[in-house]
Amino acid sequence: MTQEPVIVIGAGVIGISIALELQRKGNSVRVLDRKGVAAEASAGNAGAFAFAEIEPLAKPGIMRRAPKWLLDPLGPLSIPPAYALKIAPWMLRFWQASSLDRYEQSVGNQAALMEHSRAALDRQIAYVDGEAMMQRDGQMQLYESDAEFRDSLPSWELRRRNGVAFDLLESPEAIAEIQPGLSPRFTHAGYTPGWMNTTDPKRWVQHLAQVFEGLGGTIERQDVRALEVTGERLRVVSRDGSTECSQVIVAAGAWSHQLATTVGDNIPLETERGYNTTLPEGAFDLRTHLTFPAHGFVASRINGGVRIGGAVELGGLKLPPNYKRADVLLQMASQFLPGLNTDGGTQWMGFRPSLPDSLPVIGRSSKSAGLVYAFGHGHLGLTQSAGTAELISAIVEGQTPAIPLDPFSANRF
Ligand SMILES: Cc1cc2nc3c(=O)[nH]c(=O)nc-3n(C[C@H](O)[C@H](O)[C@H](O)COP(=O)(O)OP(=O)(O)OC[C@H]3O[C@@H](n4cnc5c(N)ncnc54)[C@H](O)[C@@H]3O)c2cc1C
């Protein structure tokens, strides 16, 4: 237990979960964020606790398929020409991570983190009395042909081997028993009943933050510019001043590498920008989380409405959003869900913080034992937030973490 406050930079789902867990263990904690609670990726994501998604994006054969997707500028994967050169080094690492042996290692490490995160989430929900914000409705991945379904079977086998429970559905009628109103083009599906979603990811983080503040934690508006290491101590330099301390956690999402660079840690964090449209209550009677893998998007229920979103745009942190992507996803959704009322939607773009091997960084900086990193959760930050929080807390407390952390080291690149 530390008396001096631990400083957590970032009030997204990762930073707030860490702050809450450190506080639960008896630490005094200050959270710093330049925009406030859940202001970036954690605000508008699909709200899924996707424990079944253990496969990294970097998988064998992905680089053969990618050029076909890239030909469609509004397709599920895109690289704006203005960012193509900048992303090249990350793409090279991504390609290296897609070799069979690296892929198999990533699957094992991701599965271990998922299993730990599922149990940690149960503990977090109980601690913050959050069950009312959970929807335990499962998830369905939809396929449009026998061939597409058969192509998906190795991924289902992988899930089976890693303890994920599911049912395979082989007719539109079987699909309609779980989700009526889908286009008959969907002939096959895989259904994971254990999947769950939050009713609203932003409100979930706000709820965690309220519990944290209610128990004496502080969340301050500060734009952190740099970190400095002086012997055993750290200095957090913000726009309006600086603070000395001995423990800092960087959980600044897609901007975290900018802070790591200031102490000399070069971590290949990029952003996969994603888009969505949230439709108001009554847009569609969505009974489970729907995933359309061939089209790179999902439909989830948010506050009684429907959120349609996904896509991966490797466009960095500065280019303006291209909301045509959200339009295209909504158009596709209205074909797939013929009764969908597309009126009154709100569009959003968010920055997924992504490392080339689809695993986050959870571990100490090589420059200072007091500086700890927790970022790069890509498509799975909400899913892995409670698990990450317990692991970071174990590091700060000098305890043995629940899973080995070498695969998540900041020095693995
Ligand atoms: C379209 C889309 C759908 C998604 N769906 C899901 C899903 O269903 N399930 C799932 O698990 N994940 C999903 N994700 C991914 C998930 O949203 C992210 O992995 C997660 O939100 C990352 O959380 P974070 O706390 O690391 O980052 P963020 O939520 O981005 O928070 C980082 C915080 O750090 C602050 N910050 C940054 N730099 C500084 C600085 N220098 N000084 C002070 N503050 C700073 C920012 O203001 C921000 O508040 C989705 C993402 C997108 C884009």
The ligand as a Tripos MOL2 file, in Angstrom:
@<TRIPOS>MOLECULE
LIG
   53    58     1     0     0
SMALL
NO_CHARGES

@<TRIPOS>ATOM
      1 C1        -16.0010    1.4800  -33.1930 C.3       1 LIG1
      2 C2        -15.3820    0.8230  -31.9830 C.ar      1 LIG1
      3 C3        -16.0310   -0.2440  -31.3850 C.ar      1 LIG1
      4 C4        -15.4610   -0.8990  -30.2890 C.ar      1 LIG1
      5 N1        -16.1500   -1.9010  -29.6760 N.ar      1 LIG1
      6 C5        -15.6150   -2.5210  -28.5850 C.ar      1 LIG1
      7 C6        -16.3430   -3.5160  -27.8950 C.ar      1 LIG1
      8 O1        -17.4900   -3.8180  -28.2160 O.2       1 LIG1
      9 N2        -15.7380   -4.1420  -26.8490 N.ar      1 LIG1
     10 C7        -14.4730   -3.8150  -26.4450 C.ar      1 LIG1
     11 O2        -13.9610   -4.4390  -25.5220 O.2       1 LIG1
     12 N3        -13.7840   -2.8240  -27.0460 N.ar      1 LIG1
     13 C8        -14.3230   -2.1680  -28.0950 C.ar      1 LIG1
     14 N4        -13.6370   -1.1740  -28.7250 N.ar      1 LIG1
     15 C9        -12.2930   -0.8260  -28.2360 C.3       1 LIG1
     16 C10       -12.3550    0.0000  -26.9500 C.3       1 LIG1
     17 O3        -13.2290    1.0930  -27.1410 O.3       1 LIG1
     18 C11       -10.9660    0.4950  -26.5870 C.3       1 LIG1
     19 O4        -10.0350   -0.5640  -26.5960 O.3       1 LIG1
     20 C12       -10.9680    1.1070  -25.1910 C.3       1 LIG1
     21 O5        -11.9910    2.0600  -25.0690 O.3       1 LIG1
     22 C13        -9.6250    1.7340  -24.8790 C.3       1 LIG1
     23 O6         -9.7440    2.3170  -23.6030 O.3       1 LIG1
     24 P1         -8.5920    3.2400  -23.0360 P.3       1 LIG1
     25 O7         -9.0190    3.6390  -21.6650 O.co2     1 LIG1
     26 O8         -7.2860    2.5760  -23.2280 O.co2     1 LIG1
     27 O9         -8.5700    4.5020  -24.0390 O.3       1 LIG1
     28 P2         -9.5530    5.7480  -24.1940 P.3       1 LIG1
     29 O10       -10.9440    5.4060  -23.8930 O.co2     1 LIG1
     30 O11        -9.2770    6.3410  -25.5390 O.co2     1 LIG1
     31 O12        -9.0740    6.7250  -23.0530 O.3       1 LIG1
     32 C14        -7.8180    7.3610  -23.0860 C.3       1 LIG1
     33 C15        -7.9410    8.6370  -22.2620 C.3       1 LIG1
     34 O13        -6.6460    9.2170  -22.1240 O.3       1 LIG1
     35 C16        -6.7790   10.6090  -22.2250 C.3       1 LIG1
     36 N5         -5.4830   11.1470  -22.6420 N.ar      1 LIG1
     37 C17        -4.7740   10.8400  -23.7420 C.ar      1 LIG1
     38 N6         -3.6150   11.5080  -23.7620 N.ar      1 LIG1
     39 C18        -3.5970   12.2690  -22.6420 C.ar      1 LIG1
     40 C19        -2.6690   13.2010  -22.1140 C.ar      1 LIG1
     41 N7         -1.5080   13.4650  -22.7410 N.pl3     1 LIG1
     42 N8         -2.9680   13.8240  -20.9510 N.ar      1 LIG1
     43 C20        -4.1330   13.5520  -20.3040 C.ar      1 LIG1
     44 N9         -5.0530   12.6920  -20.7630 N.ar      1 LIG1
     45 C21        -4.7840   12.0570  -21.9240 C.ar      1 LIG1
     46 C22        -7.8730   10.8290  -23.2520 C.3       1 LIG1
     47 O14        -8.4730   12.1030  -23.0930 O.3       1 LIG1
     48 C23        -8.8190    9.6770  -22.9340 C.3       1 LIG1
     49 O15        -9.8530   10.0740  -22.0430 O.3       1 LIG1
     50 C24       -14.1940   -0.4760  -29.8000 C.ar      1 LIG1
     51 C25       -13.5680    0.6300  -30.3710 C.ar      1 LIG1
     52 C26       -14.1500    1.2910  -31.4460 C.ar      1 LIG1
     53 C27       -13.4720    2.4990  -32.0210 C.3       1 LIG1
@<TRIPOS>BOND
     1     1     2 1
     2     2     3 ar
     3     2    52 ar
     4     3     4 ar
     5     4     5 ar
     6     4    50 ar
     7     5     6 ar
     8     6     7 ar
     9     6    13 1
    10     7     8 2
    11     7     9 ar
    12     9    10 ar
    13    10    11 2
    14    10    12 ar
    15    12    13 ar
    16    13    14 ar
    17    14    15 1
    18    14    50 ar
    19    15    16 1
    20    16    17 1
    21    16    18 1
    22    18    19 1
    23    18    20 1
    24    20    21 1
    25    20    22 1
    26    22    23 1
    27    23    24 1
    28    24    25 2
    29    24    26 1
    30    24    27 1
    31    27    28 1
    32    28    29 2
    33    28    30 1
    34    28    31 1
    35    31    32 1
    36    32    33 1
    37    33    34 1
    38    33    48 1
    39    34    35 1
    40    35    36 1
    41    35    46 1
    42    36    37 ar
    43    36    45 ar
    44    37    38 ar
    45    38    39 ar
    46    39    40 ar
    47    39    45 ar
    48    40    41 1
    49    40    42 ar
    50    42    43 ar
    51    43    44 ar
    52    44    45 ar
    53    46    47 1
    54    46    48 1
    55    48    49 1
    56    50    51 ar
    57    51    52 ar
    58    52    53 1
@<TRIPOS>SUBSTRUCTURE
     1 LIG1         1 GROUP 0 **** ****
